[in-house]
Amino acid sequence: ATPLSSRAGADMPAVKKPAAKAVTGKAKSAKFTIDCAQPVADGIMDAASFEKFLQDRIKVNGKTGNLGSSVNVGRDKSKVVVTAEIPLSKRYLKYLSKKYLKKQQLRDWLHVVANAKNAYELRYYNIHDTEQDEEED
């Protein structure tokens, strides 16, 4: 029993260290945008519901609904803007966007594409473009 307990004790500080680094990290303000122009223009998606989804689902310190002043989710027409005072990964926003599309049953038609260093865009799969390319050859 002693080797297991010593091993568990060794694991505990290793797990806690990254959390401490995240809190003591630089207080950079990260601004990410998710462009939903195409699906919103076609009327298959509502930017307001996507904004609400992000507000409800973004976790701060391991808890949802804990945004406070550290994370701000806003909307500019068909773009959703997420501003974070704490470390927040762009990849996490992609994960949440895909989760929203799956929940709305839009995952078969839309995918999340990075179009800039700090921006994502919801695009349709290019099915028709490949057919046109084959006809041109």
Disulfide bonds with the S-S distance in Angstrom:
none
